[in-house]
Protein backbone atom coordinates (compact mmCIF):
# COMPACT_ATOMS: atom_id res chain seq x y z
CA UNK A 1 0.00 0.00 0.00
CA UNK A 2 1.78 3.10 -1.27
CA UNK A 3 1.02 6.59 -2.50
CA UNK A 4 1.10 7.29 -6.22
CA UNK A 5 2.23 10.64 -7.57
CA UNK A 6 -1.42 11.55 -8.11
CA UNK A 7 -2.16 10.61 -4.49
CA UNK A 8 0.67 12.81 -3.28
CA UNK A 9 -0.67 15.68 -5.39
CA UNK A 10 -4.15 15.28 -3.84
CA UNK A 11 -2.75 15.29 -0.31
CA UNK A 12 -0.51 18.29 -1.02
CA UNK A 13 -3.48 20.22 -2.39
CA UNK A 14 -5.53 19.34 0.71
CA UNK A 15 -2.72 20.52 2.97
CA UNK A 16 -2.31 23.77 1.05
CA UNK A 17 -6.06 24.44 1.20
CA UNK A 18 -6.19 23.71 4.92
CA UNK A 19 -3.15 25.84 5.74
CA UNK A 20 -4.60 28.77 3.79
CA UNK A 21 -7.17 29.13 6.59
CA UNK A 22 -4.83 28.85 9.57
CA UNK A 23 -1.43 29.64 11.02
CA UNK A 24 -1.07 25.93 11.74
CA UNK A 25 1.33 23.68 9.83
CA UNK A 26 0.26 20.18 8.76
CA UNK A 27 2.82 17.55 7.79
CA UNK A 28 1.94 14.06 6.48
CA UNK A 29 4.06 10.92 6.74
CA UNK A 30 3.30 7.39 5.52
CA UNK A 31 5.52 4.59 6.86
CA UNK A 32 5.56 1.02 5.43
CA UNK A 33 6.06 -0.26 8.98
CA UNK A 34 7.57 0.97 12.25
CA UNK A 35 9.07 -2.21 13.73
CA UNK A 36 10.07 -5.79 12.90
CA UNK A 37 8.85 -7.03 16.32
CA UNK A 38 11.74 -9.47 16.64
CA UNK A 39 10.73 -10.25 20.22
CA UNK A 40 7.34 -11.66 19.19
CA UNK A 41 8.55 -15.05 17.82
CA UNK A 42 10.72 -15.58 20.90
CA UNK A 43 7.86 -14.77 23.27
CA UNK A 44 5.37 -17.06 21.51
CA UNK A 45 7.92 -19.86 21.16
CA UNK A 46 8.85 -19.67 24.83
CA UNK A 47 5.19 -19.70 25.85
CA UNK A 48 4.42 -22.69 23.63
CA UNK A 49 7.49 -24.56 24.88
CA UNK A 50 6.40 -24.05 28.48
CA UNK A 51 2.71 -24.91 28.06
CA UNK A 52 2.58 -27.65 25.40
CA UNK A 53 4.80 -30.29 27.08
CA UNK A 54 2.88 -29.84 30.31
CA UNK A 55 -0.40 -30.45 28.50
CA UNK A 56 1.08 -33.52 26.84
CA UNK A 57 2.22 -34.83 30.23
CA UNK A 58 -1.29 -34.36 31.66
CA UNK A 59 -3.41 -35.63 28.77
CA UNK A 60 -1.08 -38.14 27.13
CA UNK A 61 1.62 -39.23 29.59
CA UNK A 62 2.22 -42.50 27.70
CA UNK A 63 3.26 -40.55 24.61
CA UNK A 64 5.75 -38.55 26.63
CA UNK A 65 7.08 -41.66 28.35
CA UNK A 66 7.36 -43.42 25.01
CA UNK A 67 9.51 -40.66 23.60
CA UNK A 68 11.84 -40.81 26.57
CA UNK A 69 12.13 -44.59 26.49
CA UNK A 70 13.75 -44.37 23.07
CA UNK A 71 17.11 -43.73 24.77
CA UNK A 72 16.68 -44.74 28.45
CA UNK A 73 14.74 -47.29 30.45
CA UNK A 74 14.75 -45.27 33.68
CA UNK A 75 11.17 -43.92 34.14
CA UNK A 76 12.15 -40.61 35.73
CA UNK A 77 15.02 -39.98 33.34
CA UNK A 78 12.83 -40.92 30.42
CA UNK A 79 10.09 -38.49 31.44
CA UNK A 80 12.51 -35.60 32.01
CA UNK A 81 14.40 -36.26 28.79
CA UNK A 82 11.20 -36.44 26.78
CA UNK A 83 9.92 -33.25 28.39
CA UNK A 84 13.09 -31.35 27.42
CA UNK A 85 13.06 -32.78 23.90
CA UNK A 86 9.43 -31.80 23.33
CA UNK A 87 10.14 -28.32 24.67
CA UNK A 88 13.06 -27.85 22.29
CA UNK A 89 11.14 -29.08 19.25
CA UNK A 90 8.08 -26.96 20.04
CA UNK A 91 10.22 -23.88 20.66
CA UNK A 92 11.96 -24.20 17.30
CA UNK A 93 8.78 -24.91 15.34
CA UNK A 94 6.82 -22.10 16.99
CA UNK A 95 9.66 -19.62 16.47
CA UNK A 96 9.91 -20.52 12.77
CA UNK A 97 6.16 -20.17 12.25
CA UNK A 98 5.76 -16.90 14.13
CA UNK A 99 8.87 -15.47 12.45
CA UNK A 100 6.91 -15.14 9.20
CA UNK A 101 6.25 -11.39 8.80
CA UNK A 102 2.47 -11.63 8.44
CA UNK A 103 2.14 -14.04 11.37
CA UNK A 104 4.56 -12.04 13.50
CA UNK A 105 2.57 -8.84 13.10
CA UNK A 106 -0.76 -10.60 13.60
CA UNK A 107 0.43 -12.10 16.90
CA UNK A 108 2.06 -8.94 18.21
CA UNK A 109 -0.07 -7.40 20.99
CA UNK A 110 -2.07 -4.35 19.92
CA UNK A 111 -0.65 -2.33 22.78
CA UNK A 112 2.91 -2.92 21.62
CA UNK A 113 2.00 -1.91 18.06
CA UNK A 114 0.35 1.28 19.31
CA UNK A 115 3.40 2.13 21.40
CA UNK A 116 5.81 1.56 18.49
CA UNK A 117 3.69 3.66 16.11
CA UNK A 118 3.52 6.50 18.61
CA UNK A 119 7.26 6.33 19.22
CA UNK A 120 7.94 6.44 15.46
CA UNK A 121 5.54 9.35 15.03
CA UNK A 122 7.21 11.31 17.82
CA UNK A 123 10.62 10.67 16.26
CA UNK A 124 9.35 12.05 12.93
CA UNK A 125 7.79 15.05 14.68
CA UNK A 126 11.13 15.99 16.23
CA UNK A 127 13.28 15.05 13.22
CA UNK A 128 11.24 17.22 10.86
CA UNK A 129 11.27 20.17 13.27
CA UNK A 130 7.51 20.43 13.78
CA UNK A 131 8.23 21.61 17.32
CA UNK A 132 10.15 24.57 15.93
CA UNK A 133 7.42 26.33 13.93
CA UNK A 134 7.01 30.03 14.70
CA UNK A 135 3.76 29.71 16.63
CA UNK A 136 4.35 26.16 17.96
CA UNK A 137 1.43 25.08 15.79
CA UNK A 138 2.87 22.07 13.95
CA UNK A 139 0.70 18.96 13.48
CA UNK A 140 2.03 15.62 12.25
CA UNK A 141 -0.32 13.13 10.60
CA UNK A 142 1.50 9.79 10.74
CA UNK A 143 0.21 6.50 9.31
CA UNK A 144 1.85 3.07 9.33
CA UNK A 145 0.73 0.62 6.65
CA UNK A 146 1.75 -2.70 8.21
CA UNK A 147 0.31 -1.82 11.61
CA UNK A 148 -2.84 -0.26 10.11
CA UNK A 149 -2.49 2.47 12.73
CA UNK A 150 -2.18 6.23 12.76
CA UNK A 151 -0.97 8.86 15.19
CA UNK A 152 -1.47 12.59 15.30
CA UNK A 153 1.20 14.54 17.16
CA UNK A 154 0.51 18.22 17.77
CA UNK A 155 2.68 20.88 19.37
CA UNK A 156 1.95 22.13 22.90
CA UNK A 157 0.15 25.31 21.82
CA UNK A 158 -2.37 23.22 19.87
CA UNK A 159 -3.02 20.80 22.72
CA UNK A 160 -3.68 23.77 24.99
CA UNK A 161 -6.26 25.21 22.60
CA UNK A 162 -7.97 22.16 21.08
CA UNK A 163 -9.02 19.01 22.99
CA UNK A 164 -7.07 15.83 22.33
CA UNK A 165 -10.32 14.05 21.43
CA UNK A 166 -10.38 16.05 18.20
CA UNK A 167 -6.98 14.72 17.21
CA UNK A 168 -8.07 11.18 18.04
CA UNK A 169 -10.84 11.66 15.48
CA UNK A 170 -8.30 12.86 12.93
CA UNK A 171 -6.20 9.74 13.57
CA UNK A 172 -9.32 7.58 13.22
CA UNK A 173 -10.02 9.00 9.77
CA UNK A 174 -6.49 8.14 8.74
CA UNK A 175 -6.88 4.60 10.05
CA UNK A 176 -10.19 4.13 8.25
CA UNK A 177 -8.58 5.13 4.97
CA UNK A 178 -5.86 2.51 5.38
CA UNK A 179 -8.47 -0.07 6.36
CA UNK A 180 -10.14 0.50 2.97
CA UNK A 181 -6.82 0.23 1.19
CA UNK A 182 -6.99 3.94 0.33
CA UNK A 183 -4.40 5.76 2.46
CA UNK A 184 -4.60 8.86 0.27
CA UNK A 185 -8.33 9.21 0.96
CA UNK A 186 -7.59 8.83 4.67
CA UNK A 187 -4.97 11.57 4.56
CA UNK A 188 -7.22 13.95 2.63
CA UNK A 189 -10.16 13.71 5.05
CA UNK A 190 -7.80 13.80 8.05
CA UNK A 191 -6.11 16.93 6.70
CA UNK A 192 -9.49 18.58 6.14
CA UNK A 193 -10.57 17.83 9.72
CA UNK A 194 -7.25 19.02 11.11
CA UNK A 195 -7.50 22.20 9.04
CA UNK A 196 -11.00 22.95 10.35
CA UNK A 197 -9.83 22.54 13.93
CA UNK A 198 -6.71 24.64 13.45
CA UNK A 199 -8.66 27.39 11.68
CA UNK A 200 -11.04 27.66 14.64
CA UNK A 201 -8.19 28.29 17.08
CA UNK A 202 -5.29 29.63 15.01
CA UNK A 203 -6.34 32.06 12.27
CA UNK A 204 -3.80 32.93 9.56
CA UNK A 205 -0.97 35.19 10.64
CA UNK A 206 0.24 38.17 8.63
CA UNK A 207 1.73 36.81 5.43
CA UNK A 208 0.91 33.27 6.65
CA UNK A 209 4.30 31.75 5.71
CA UNK A 210 4.45 28.09 4.72
CA UNK A 211 7.11 26.66 7.04
CA UNK A 212 6.88 22.98 6.08
CA UNK A 213 6.44 21.10 2.76
CA UNK A 214 2.84 20.30 1.82
CA UNK A 215 3.73 17.11 -0.01
CA UNK A 216 3.57 13.88 2.02
CA UNK A 217 6.73 11.87 2.61
CA UNK A 218 7.45 8.18 3.15
CA UNK A 219 9.35 7.38 6.31
N, C-alpha and C positions, 0 to 999 in steps of 0.2 A: 504494500500500500504506500504509494508515493504521490508527490505532487507534480503534475505536468506543468509546462511553462504557462499554459492557459490558466491552470489553477492558481499558480503564483501571481499571475496578473490580476485575477479576480480578488484574491486576498489583499494584494497591494492597493487596489482601488478601494476596497472596503475600509482599509486602514486610513488611507488618505481622506476619504469622506468623513470618517469618524473624527479624525484629528482636526478637521477643518472647523469643528464645532466646540473644541475644547483645548485647554492648555496641556492636557494629558498626552502621554506618549505610549503607543501600543506597539508591542514587538511580538512577533509570532515565530515559534520554533516547533518543528516536527522532528522527533527522534525515532529512528527505527526500533530501538530498544534502549533501556537504561542500565541493564545488568545482565550478566550471564547466569546468575544464581548458582554458582558452583557448589554452594553448601547444600542445596536441595537434594541431589542424589545421595550424598553422604548421610544426611539426616534420615531419609526414607530407607536407605539400605540398612542403617544401624537399627532403626525401629523394627524393620522386618526380621532382621537377624536375631533380635531379642525376643520378639513375640512368637514367630512361627515355630521354632523348635520346641518352645514350651507347649504350644497347642498340640504339636505332634506327640509329645511325651504324654499329654493328658488323654488325647482321643485315640491315639494309635501307638501305644508303647511298644507293641511287638515289632512294628516297623522300625522304630528307633533301635531297639535291641538287636534286630536282625542286621542292621547296618553296622553296628559295632562288632558283632560277632564275626564279621568278615576277616578281622585281623587279631582278635583276642577272644579267649573263652571265659575270661573273668567278667562276671555280670556287671560289677560296678565300673570297671575300666571300659567295658564295652559301651555302657550307657553314656559315660562321660565323653568318650572318643566320638561316638556317633553324634552327640549333641554339638560338639565343637565342629565336626565336619559339616553338619547340616547348617550351622550358623555361617560358616565360611562360604558355602555354596550359595545360600540365600543372599548373603551380603553382596557377593559379586554379581549375581543375576539381577538383583534389584537395582544396584548401582548402574549397571549397563542399560537397563530399561529406562530408568528415570533420567539418565544422562542425555537421552534424545531431547533436542531443544523444545519440541512441542509438548512433550510429556513433562519436562522439567518446569516449564512455565505454568502448565496446568496444575501441577502439584505444589507450586510455591504458594505459601499463604498469602491471602489478599492483603493483609496488613503489611507484610514485608514488601510487596510490590508497591503499595501506596507510599511507604517510607522511601523506597529507592527513587520513585518518580519525583517525589517532593524534593529529595536531596539533589537530583539532577537539575530540576527546575531552578532551585536556589543557586546552584553553581552557574547556570546560564545567566540568571538575573545579575549576579555579581560580575561575571566575566564580560558581559556586554555593557556594563556600566549603567544599568537602568536605575541604580541608586544614586547616580550622579547627575540626573537631569536638573535643570535650573529650579523647577518648583517642587522637586521630589515627587513627581507625578507619573513615574514610569510604571507600566503594567506589562507583565510578561504572560503571554498565552502559550503554554507548553503542553504538547501532546506527544504521547509515546505509543507507537503503533503496536508493538508486541504485547505490551501490558494493557492496551485498550483503556488507558487512563489519561487524565489531563489534570494539570495544575495551573492555577492562576496566582501569580506572585505580584503583589502591588507594593509600592513604596509606602512609608509610614504616613505621609500626609494623606494618602488616599484612604488607608484603613481608618484614620481618624475621622474622615468626613463621610465615608460610605460604609454601611454595614458589611461584614464579611459574608453574610448570607447571599448578598448580591453576586459576589465573586464566585461563590459555590454554584450559583445558577449558570454563570458564564462557563465554568469548567464543565458543568453537566451538558451544556449545548455542544461543547467540543467533543465530549465522550460519545454523545449520541451520533454525531457525524461519523466518527470512526466506527461505531457499531454498525452503521449502514454501509460501511465501505466507502464513504465519501468524506474524507477528512477536510477537503476544501470547503464543502458546504458547512461543516462544523465550525471551521475557522471564520467563515463569513458571518454566520449568525452570532457567533460568540463576540466577534469584533463589533458588530452592530449593537449588541447589548452592552458591551463595555463602553462604547462610545456614548450611548445614551446616559449611562450612569456618570461618566466623567463630565459630560456636558452640563449635567444638573448641578454639579459641585465645583467644577473648575472651568469657567468660561474662557474663551480664547484670550491670551495675553496680547499686548501690543506687538504687532508684527507676526505673532504666533509662529516662531521658528520651528522647523522640523528637525529635532535633535537626533532621531534614530531612523534607520532605513525602514521604509514601509513594506518592502518585499520580505516574505517569510524565508527562513533559513532552515537547513537540515543540520541537526546536531551530530 
